[in-house]
């Protein structure tokens, strides 16, 4: 048995976990651990060479179904014969098998836009798709989440699908909620 850890606490940095992993020949993969700086990308402008339409699924708050919508949209487009590609921007999308993307929330802001750009460019060049669907993170209008701007800047989408929970009275913040009104 190996361990795929999606948490922001890294098991590979815990002596007890590493000792037991070594003892039982278990590999630990910290899925949200940022790549080394030498392996990260800054925005290069290559996105402007992508001719494939790019759609970003975003929202006015977190937990509004952005990833689910993106995955369903790609699935339904493929059913209709459209070569659609999903680009993940969070660990769950990657754990669900996305071929392109990164866990954006582990990156420093200087690399987030470049990593989104690189993922979209790679998807375009390798897959030659008819459309690229990019998963959003966080929220457009929520002060606690800044990843939406990096996704929009890095993907340079042709369209946005904005999801909003109209009956939600509070925006989500870890451990508490803030009233919208």
Rosetta blueprint (number, residue, H / E / L):
1 X L
2 X L
3 X E
4 X E
5 X E
6 X L
7 X L
8 X L
9 X L
10 X L
11 X H
12 X H
13 X H
14 X L
15 X H
16 X H
17 X H
18 X H
19 X H
20 X H
21 X H
22 X H
23 X H
24 X L
25 X L
26 X L
27 X L
28 X E
29 X E
30 X E
31 X L
32 X L
33 X L
34 X L
35 X L
36 X L
37 X H
38 X H
39 X H
40 X L
41 X L
42 X L
43 X L
44 X L
45 X L
46 X H
47 X H
48 X H
49 X H
50 X L
51 X L
52 X L
53 X E
54 X E
55 X E
56 X E
57 X E
58 X E
59 X E
60 X L
61 X L
62 X L
63 X L
64 X L
65 X L
66 X H
67 X H
68 X H
69 X H
70 X H
71 X H
72 X H
73 X H
74 X H
75 X H
76 X H
77 X H
78 X H
79 X H
80 X L
81 X L
82 X L
83 X L
84 X E
85 X E
86 X E
87 X E
88 X E
89 X L
90 X L
91 X H
92 X H
93 X H
94 X H
95 X H
96 X L
97 X L
98 X L
99 X L
100 X E
101 X E
102 X L
103 X L
104 X H
105 X H
106 X H
107 X L
108 X L
109 X H
110 X H
111 X H
112 X H
113 X H
114 X H
115 X H
116 X H
117 X H
118 X H
119 X H
120 X H
121 X H
122 X H
123 X H
124 X H
125 X H
126 X H
127 X H
128 X L
129 X L
130 X L
131 X E
132 X E
133 X E
134 X E
135 X E
136 X L
137 X L
138 X L
139 X L
140 X L
141 X L
142 X L
143 X L
144 X L
145 X L
146 X L
147 X H
148 X H
149 X H
150 X H
151 X H
152 X H
153 X H
154 X H
155 X H
156 X L
157 X L
158 X L
159 X E
160 X E
161 X E
162 X E
163 X E
164 X L
165 X L
166 X L
167 X L
168 X L
169 X L
170 X E
171 X E
172 X E
173 X E
174 X L
175 X L
176 X E
177 X E
178 X E
179 X E
180 X L
181 X L
